[in-house]
Amino acid sequence: MTAEKVDVLELIAWDLDDYAYRDASTGFSSAALDSNVEQARARLSQLQHYANNSALLEQETRNIQQLLTAAATDEDMQREYERLNWTLGVVDLRCLIAFQRRLIFSPVQEKPLLPKQDDWLGLISLSVGSRRSTRHELVHHHSESDRLDMSLHSSNPDLQLKFHPKTKDRDLLPFSLYGGSPFFEVAEFRGRWFLRDGYHRAYHLLQAGVHRLPAVVIYVRSIEELGATEPWFFSEQQLFSDRPPKVTDFLEDSMTLRYERTALRKVLRIRVEESLEPLDEIEERQGETR
């Protein structure tokens, strides 16, 4: 059986990270890859330095403030950002810095239907709409003991098992599956504006000529709150350079590399082991009795 493939679109005008799938999948020789990178860097050198202009469009935000205020009452949104300084506003996608190096597209996934530029109800639905899928396949692993050992397989790379300390029903375990934030997120950090979440939506919208979009606007206080801390993201030095990677760069053929790689899946492994331990009354009181 042939393994499922996905399409990769990667920004290459900046230093490349260590990514085994690029080397194994592109079909380029080392010399050809170097030529593509040099072409991208030459194009980057022609671009103007990044201007610290606000991506927040104040007039457009005021024009639809009533719609944004209604959307901000969403309970999932309130929980998602309860510890952050955030608001809802209209942003210009063309002003946003990208800390993600790659976009991954599944050939079997249909392109979303996109609202027109002035369809604010449709754009709000796209940016703060429905929850992300937690669909998964449950696989039980056989064990010689009575130990519970299973895994959840999902095509959603952001699938998580979340702990909720408080539940209304005391007989329910305080765990639930979470598919990742469904909200389109923009962050301001040290005077620069970043796309925090929603890269595929931004790419498709820009392709369609739509650049103004309602978003959750977060004023972050650290690179950790921004979320740009994974080794496969652009470094902080690159993000604050004179010509940082921008979301619009994904649309420039001369700035990107396209190739295929094998599709990956998210695996959550759950293993339950039983034991008898001495009772620690202090520790027991600090926990929750259910």
N, C-alpha and C positions, 0 to 999 in steps of 0.2 A: 504494500500500500504506500502511495506517495505521500510524504508529509505535507501538511497544509503550509502554504507560503503566505507571507504578508509583504507589503511594499514599504520600504523605508525611505524617508526623505530627510536628509541630514545636512545641517549647515556646516560648511567646511572652510570658511574664510578665516577661521581662528584656529588655534592649535587643536589638533585632533586628540581625542582621548583614546585609551586602550579599549577597543571594542572588537572582540574576536569575530563577530558576525560580519563586520565590514570587510575584513581581510578575506574571510572565507566565501563571501557571497557576491561581491561586486563583479567578479569576472574581469576586473582590470588588472593589468600588470602593475608592478610597483611604479614604473616610470609613468604609466598612464594616470595613476592616482595622483602622483606628484604634480603632473601637468594640470589636472583639474584643480588641485589645491592652489597652485600658483595663479591660475586664472581667477579663482575666487578672491584671492588676496589682492590681486591687481585691481579688481572691481571694487573691493572694499576701500582701497587707498584713494579712489576717486570720489568717495562719498564725503559729505560734509560731516564735521564733528557733531556729536550728539548735543542737542540744545536741551537744557533742563526746563522745557516747557511743560506745563501741566496737561495731562491727558484728560482731566475732568472738564467737561463742557458745561459751564455754569448756566448759560441761557437755556440750552436743551433740557438740562435737569429741572430748571424752574418750570419749563413748559409742561412737563409731565409729572410734576411733583405729586399730584393727587394719586396717580397710578403707582408711583414708587412707594408712597406712604402705605397704600393698601398692601402692596407686595411684601413690605417689611414686617408685616404682622405674622408672617408664616412661622409656625412653631419650630419647624426643622431649621429654618434659618436662624432663629433666635438662639437655639441650642448650639448650632455650629459655630457661632461667632461670639458667644457670651463672654469670653475672656479677651476679646480683641476690640480695638477702636475702629468701628466700621460704620458705613452708611451706604445708601444706594444712590447712584448717580449715572449719568450718561457719559461715556468715555469715547475717545477717538482711538481706534485700534492702531492707527498708523503711528502713534506716539509711543507704543509699548515696546519695552525691551524683553527679549526672550531668554530665559535661563535654561530652557530645554534645548538640547542639541538635535533631537530627532522627533519626527512624527511617524507613527506607525498606522498604516491603512490596511484593512482586510479587503481583499478583492470581492468577497461575497457580501460585504456590508453595503447596504444602499446609502447613497448620498442623501443627507437630510433635506427636507423641503424647507427652504429659507424664506422668511418674510421679506417684504420690500423695505427700503430704507425708512420710510415714514409710517410703517405699520408698527406703532409702538406697543400695542397689545400683543402682537405676535412676537416682537423682539423681546419683550419682558418674559413671555412664556418660554422662549428659547433660552434665556439667560438665567432664569430662576425657576425653571419648570420642574418636571417630575423627577422622582428619585432614580438613581442609577440601579441597574439590575444587580440582584444578588443571586441570580440563577446559577446553579452549580450541580455537579454530579457527586453523589455520596458514594464513596468506595470503602467497604469494610475489609480490614486486613485480618486474616485469620491468625490466631495466636494459640499456642499450646496451653497457655494459662487462661484464666477468666478475664484477663486484662482487656479493656475496651481500647481498640486501636483502629482509627478510621481517618480518612482524609477527604477534604472537599476540593474538587477540581472545578475551576472556573476560567472562562475566557476574559473576565474582568480583572485586570492586573491590580486594581485597587481594593479588591474584596478583603475585608477584615472581619475578625471576630471581636466585637466590642463588649466591654464590661460596663454594666449600669448598676451602681450601688443600690439604687432605690427602684423598686417595682411595686405597682399597686397590688398585685396578687402575690402574697408571701409564699405560695407554693411553686411559683415559677422561678427558674434559675435566672440570674440577672445577666444573661448573655444574649446578644443578637448579632445577626450578620449585617454588615454595613458595606454598601457598594462604593463608598467614596462620595465626596461632595458633588452634588449636581449643579452647583451654582457657578456662574461665570465670575471669576475673581480677578480683580486688578489691585495691585499694592503700590503704595508710595513709600519709598525708603531712601533716605538721604538725598532728597530732591529729585530722584529719578522714579520713573513709572514702569512697572513690570506687569506682565501677564502672569498671574499666579496659578490660575487653573482655567481650562477651556480652550486649549490650543487648537484642537481640531475644529471647534466651532468658529474660532477666529479665522483660521485658514480658509474655510469654506465661505465665510461671509466676505472676506476680502476678495476672494476669487469672484464673487458675485457683485462686487462693487459696493458692498455695504460696509461702512467704516465707523458708524456711530451706533453704539450699543449700550443699553442699560446694564449695569454690573454692580456687584458687591465691591465697594471701594474700601480697602483696608489700609490703615496707616500703621505700618509695622515698625517695631523698635529694634529689630535685629535681623541678621541674615537667617537665623533659625526661624523666626516668625514668618519671614518671606517664604521659606521652604526650599531655598536654593542651596541645599547642603549635601545632596547626594553626589558621589564621585563622578557620576555620568552627566552631571549638569556643568554648565560653564562656571568657571571660577569667579570668585568675587572680584579679583583683579581684572578679568576680562569684562565683567558686567559694568565696572566703573572706569573703563578705558575711554579714550576719546571717540572711538567708533565701536560701541558695544553691539552685539547681535540683536537685531530687532525682529519682531514678529513678521513684518513685511518682507524680510529677507528670504523667508520660506517660499515666496512667490517668484523669486529670481532664479532662473535656471543656472546662471553663471555663479551663483553663491551656494548651490546645493549639489548633492550627490544622490542619485536614485539607485536603489538596488533591492533585491529580494533577500529575505532570510526566512528560516523556519519559524512558524508561529510558536509562541510560548503560552503556557497556561499558568495560572496562579494555583498553588497547592497550599492548603491549610491542613496541617497534620494535627490530629487531636489524639492524645494518648492519656488514658486514665489508669493510674496505678493505686492500689489500695494498700494501706499499712496501718498498724496500731502504734500510737506514739503516746508518751507521757502527757498528761493533761497539764497545760500551762494556763492557770486561771487568769493571769494578767493579760496574756495574749488573747484569750477567749473573750474577755470583756471589751478589748479594743476592737474586736471584729463585730460582725452583725450576726445575731441569732435569727435563724429563719425557720 
